[in-house]
Amino acid sequence: MELRITAYDGLYIPDSAVHFDKDQNAGVYIQKGNVLSFRRIQVLYHDEDDRFSISKMMDDAAYVQLYDKLVTGGDDLYDGKLVR
């Protein structure tokens, strides 16, 4: 018998929040105030069955950060979009 235990340290990202920019970088839209911003993710682990990813925590403003408010639905999302 072989037992493998793997632990990942990162941010939980539901598949419904993941989008790709024009350069095919995976990322999410976050809401800051009433404006959407695209933030990249670096996937460490993806679970097909439960439909989520774990993204590496990066110390870079271009990447999603802890406590960012993820947008998990909507149409015509783009960087700088105003929302109500």
PyMOL commands that place a pseudoatom at each C-alpha (Angstrom):
pseudoatom trace, name=CA, resn=MET, resi=1, chain=A, elem=C, hetatm=0, pos=[0.000, 0.000, 0.000]
pseudoatom trace, name=CA, resn=GLU, resi=2, chain=A, elem=C, hetatm=0, pos=[1.194, 3.520, -0.779]
pseudoatom trace, name=CA, resn=LEU, resi=3, chain=A, elem=C, hetatm=0, pos=[-0.128, 6.581, 1.001]
pseudoatom trace, name=CA, resn=ARG, resi=4, chain=A, elem=C, hetatm=0, pos=[0.503, 10.027, -0.427]
pseudoatom trace, name=CA, resn=ILE, resi=5, chain=A, elem=C, hetatm=0, pos=[-0.432, 13.144, 1.455]
pseudoatom trace, name=CA, resn=THR, resi=6, chain=A, elem=C, hetatm=0, pos=[-0.004, 16.493, -0.212]
pseudoatom trace, name=CA, resn=ALA, resi=7, chain=A, elem=C, hetatm=0, pos=[-0.762, 19.867, 1.272]
pseudoatom trace, name=CA, resn=TYR, resi=8, chain=A, elem=C, hetatm=0, pos=[-1.120, 23.126, -0.647]
pseudoatom trace, name=CA, resn=ASP, resi=9, chain=A, elem=C, hetatm=0, pos=[-0.811, 26.583, 0.831]
pseudoatom trace, name=CA, resn=GLY, resi=10, chain=A, elem=C, hetatm=0, pos=[-2.644, 29.185, -1.232]
pseudoatom trace, name=CA, resn=LEU, resi=11, chain=A, elem=C, hetatm=0, pos=[-5.904, 30.858, -2.110]
pseudoatom trace, name=CA, resn=TYR, resi=12, chain=A, elem=C, hetatm=0, pos=[-9.114, 28.951, -2.862]
pseudoatom trace, name=CA, resn=ILE, resi=13, chain=A, elem=C, hetatm=0, pos=[-10.453, 29.948, -6.299]
pseudoatom trace, name=CA, resn=PRO, resi=14, chain=A, elem=C, hetatm=0, pos=[-13.773, 28.509, -7.537]
pseudoatom trace, name=CA, resn=ASP, resi=15, chain=A, elem=C, hetatm=0, pos=[-13.785, 27.604, -11.245]
pseudoatom trace, name=CA, resn=SER, resi=16, chain=A, elem=C, hetatm=0, pos=[-16.739, 29.974, -11.750]
pseudoatom trace, name=CA, resn=ALA, resi=17, chain=A, elem=C, hetatm=0, pos=[-14.398, 32.909, -11.025]
pseudoatom trace, name=CA, resn=VAL, resi=18, chain=A, elem=C, hetatm=0, pos=[-11.586, 31.937, -13.435]
pseudoatom trace, name=CA, resn=HIS, resi=19, chain=A, elem=C, hetatm=0, pos=[-11.208, 33.804, -16.740]
pseudoatom trace, name=CA, resn=PHE, resi=20, chain=A, elem=C, hetatm=0, pos=[-8.430, 34.240, -19.287]
pseudoatom trace, name=CA, resn=ASP, resi=21, chain=A, elem=C, hetatm=0, pos=[-7.082, 37.541, -20.574]
pseudoatom trace, name=CA, resn=LYS, resi=22, chain=A, elem=C, hetatm=0, pos=[-6.094, 38.238, -24.188]
pseudoatom trace, name=CA, resn=ASP, resi=23, chain=A, elem=C, hetatm=0, pos=[-2.658, 36.682, -23.551]
pseudoatom trace, name=CA, resn=GLN, resi=24, chain=A, elem=C, hetatm=0, pos=[-4.279, 33.500, -22.130]
pseudoatom trace, name=CA, resn=ASN, resi=25, chain=A, elem=C, hetatm=0, pos=[-3.171, 34.263, -18.560]
pseudoatom trace, name=CA, resn=ALA, resi=26, chain=A, elem=C, hetatm=0, pos=[-5.499, 32.667, -16.009]
pseudoatom trace, name=CA, resn=GLY, resi=27, chain=A, elem=C, hetatm=0, pos=[-6.998, 35.119, -13.565]
pseudoatom trace, name=CA, resn=VAL, resi=28, chain=A, elem=C, hetatm=0, pos=[-10.056, 36.425, -11.786]
pseudoatom trace, name=CA, resn=TYR, resi=29, chain=A, elem=C, hetatm=0, pos=[-11.994, 39.647, -11.692]
pseudoatom trace, name=CA, resn=ILE, resi=30, chain=A, elem=C, hetatm=0, pos=[-12.120, 41.355, -8.342]
pseudoatom trace, name=CA, resn=GLN, resi=31, chain=A, elem=C, hetatm=0, pos=[-14.385, 44.171, -7.254]
pseudoatom trace, name=CA, resn=LYS, resi=32, chain=A, elem=C, hetatm=0, pos=[-12.843, 47.190, -5.549]
pseudoatom trace, name=CA, resn=GLY, resi=33, chain=A, elem=C, hetatm=0, pos=[-15.537, 49.706, -4.802]
pseudoatom trace, name=CA, resn=ASN, resi=34, chain=A, elem=C, hetatm=0, pos=[-17.584, 49.842, -7.988]
pseudoatom trace, name=CA, resn=VAL, resi=35, chain=A, elem=C, hetatm=0, pos=[-14.779, 48.909, -10.424]
pseudoatom trace, name=CA, resn=LEU, resi=36, chain=A, elem=C, hetatm=0, pos=[-13.688, 45.474, -11.682]
pseudoatom trace, name=CA, resn=SER, resi=37, chain=A, elem=C, hetatm=0, pos=[-10.005, 44.636, -12.000]
pseudoatom trace, name=CA, resn=PHE, resi=38, chain=A, elem=C, hetatm=0, pos=[-8.372, 41.567, -13.533]
pseudoatom trace, name=CA, resn=ARG, resi=39, chain=A, elem=C, hetatm=0, pos=[-5.851, 39.824, -11.287]
pseudoatom trace, name=CA, resn=ARG, resi=40, chain=A, elem=C, hetatm=0, pos=[-3.744, 36.868, -12.409]
pseudoatom trace, name=CA, resn=ILE, resi=41, chain=A, elem=C, hetatm=0, pos=[-3.560, 33.550, -10.585]
pseudoatom trace, name=CA, resn=GLN, resi=42, chain=A, elem=C, hetatm=0, pos=[-0.831, 30.925, -10.472]
pseudoatom trace, name=CA, resn=VAL, resi=43, chain=A, elem=C, hetatm=0, pos=[-2.520, 27.548, -10.115]
pseudoatom trace, name=CA, resn=LEU, resi=44, chain=A, elem=C, hetatm=0, pos=[-0.783, 25.123, -7.769]
pseudoatom trace, name=CA, resn=TYR, resi=45, chain=A, elem=C, hetatm=0, pos=[-3.584, 22.559, -7.715]
pseudoatom trace, name=CA, resn=HIS, resi=46, chain=A, elem=C, hetatm=0, pos=[-6.829, 22.057, -9.638]
pseudoatom trace, name=CA, resn=ASP, resi=47, chain=A, elem=C, hetatm=0, pos=[-9.651, 19.722, -8.590]
pseudoatom trace, name=CA, resn=GLU, resi=48, chain=A, elem=C, hetatm=0, pos=[-11.834, 18.714, -11.557]
pseudoatom trace, name=CA, resn=ASP, resi=49, chain=A, elem=C, hetatm=0, pos=[-14.475, 17.015, -9.405]
pseudoatom trace, name=CA, resn=ASP, resi=50, chain=A, elem=C, hetatm=0, pos=[-15.077, 19.842, -6.936]
pseudoatom trace, name=CA, resn=ARG, resi=51, chain=A, elem=C, hetatm=0, pos=[-14.335, 22.563, -9.524]
pseudoatom trace, name=CA, resn=PHE, resi=52, chain=A, elem=C, hetatm=0, pos=[-11.810, 24.705, -7.713]
pseudoatom trace, name=CA, resn=SER, resi=53, chain=A, elem=C, hetatm=0, pos=[-8.146, 25.647, -7.830]
pseudoatom trace, name=CA, resn=ILE, resi=54, chain=A, elem=C, hetatm=0, pos=[-5.562, 26.633, -5.272]
pseudoatom trace, name=CA, resn=SER, resi=55, chain=A, elem=C, hetatm=0, pos=[-3.569, 29.672, -6.384]
pseudoatom trace, name=CA, resn=LYS, resi=56, chain=A, elem=C, hetatm=0, pos=[-0.140, 30.551, -5.077]
pseudoatom trace, name=CA, resn=MET, resi=57, chain=A, elem=C, hetatm=0, pos=[-0.126, 33.663, -2.886]
pseudoatom trace, name=CA, resn=MET, resi=58, chain=A, elem=C, hetatm=0, pos=[2.035, 36.229, -4.639]
pseudoatom trace, name=CA, resn=ASP, resi=59, chain=A, elem=C, hetatm=0, pos=[3.407, 39.484, -3.252]
pseudoatom trace, name=CA, resn=ASP, resi=60, chain=A, elem=C, hetatm=0, pos=[2.552, 41.301, -6.481]
pseudoatom trace, name=CA, resn=ALA, resi=61, chain=A, elem=C, hetatm=0, pos=[-0.383, 43.656, -7.159]
pseudoatom trace, name=CA, resn=ALA, resi=62, chain=A, elem=C, hetatm=0, pos=[-0.978, 41.975, -10.540]
pseudoatom trace, name=CA, resn=TYR, resi=63, chain=A, elem=C, hetatm=0, pos=[-2.028, 38.766, -8.734]
pseudoatom trace, name=CA, resn=VAL, resi=64, chain=A, elem=C, hetatm=0, pos=[-5.080, 37.995, -6.598]
pseudoatom trace, name=CA, resn=GLN, resi=65, chain=A, elem=C, hetatm=0, pos=[-4.579, 38.716, -2.921]
pseudoatom trace, name=CA, resn=LEU, resi=66, chain=A, elem=C, hetatm=0, pos=[-6.089, 37.443, 0.298]
pseudoatom trace, name=CA, resn=TYR, resi=67, chain=A, elem=C, hetatm=0, pos=[-9.409, 39.222, 1.018]
pseudoatom trace, name=CA, resn=ASP, resi=68, chain=A, elem=C, hetatm=0, pos=[-9.969, 40.315, -2.613]
pseudoatom trace, name=CA, resn=LYS, resi=69, chain=A, elem=C, hetatm=0, pos=[-13.674, 40.178, -3.467]
pseudoatom trace, name=CA, resn=LEU, resi=70, chain=A, elem=C, hetatm=0, pos=[-13.906, 37.670, -6.343]
pseudoatom trace, name=CA, resn=VAL, resi=71, chain=A, elem=C, hetatm=0, pos=[-16.561, 38.026, -9.039]
pseudoatom trace, name=CA, resn=THR, resi=72, chain=A, elem=C, hetatm=0, pos=[-18.031, 34.585, -9.711]
pseudoatom trace, name=CA, resn=GLY, resi=73, chain=A, elem=C, hetatm=0, pos=[-20.656, 35.485, -12.304]
pseudoatom trace, name=CA, resn=GLY, resi=74, chain=A, elem=C, hetatm=0, pos=[-21.731, 38.090, -14.791]
pseudoatom trace, name=CA, resn=ASP, resi=75, chain=A, elem=C, hetatm=0, pos=[-21.503, 38.907, -18.467]
pseudoatom trace, name=CA, resn=ASP, resi=76, chain=A, elem=C, hetatm=0, pos=[-19.140, 41.133, -20.437]
pseudoatom trace, name=CA, resn=LEU, resi=77, chain=A, elem=C, hetatm=0, pos=[-16.536, 41.388, -17.683]
pseudoatom trace, name=CA, resn=TYR, resi=78, chain=A, elem=C, hetatm=0, pos=[-13.481, 43.513, -18.377]
pseudoatom trace, name=CA, resn=ASP, resi=79, chain=A, elem=C, hetatm=0, pos=[-10.779, 45.384, -16.518]
pseudoatom trace, name=CA, resn=GLY, resi=80, chain=A, elem=C, hetatm=0, pos=[-12.067, 48.792, -15.411]
pseudoatom trace, name=CA, resn=LYS, resi=81, chain=A, elem=C, hetatm=0, pos=[-15.764, 47.958, -15.812]
pseudoatom trace, name=CA, resn=LEU, resi=82, chain=A, elem=C, hetatm=0, pos=[-18.033, 50.013, -13.557]
pseudoatom trace, name=CA, resn=VAL, resi=83, chain=A, elem=C, hetatm=0, pos=[-20.581, 48.018, -11.564]
pseudoatom trace, name=CA, resn=ARG, resi=84, chain=A, elem=C, hetatm=0, pos=[-23.518, 49.096, -9.474]
for i in range(1, 84): cmd.bond("trace and resi %d" % i, "trace and resi %d" % (i + 1))
show_as sticks, trace
zoom trace
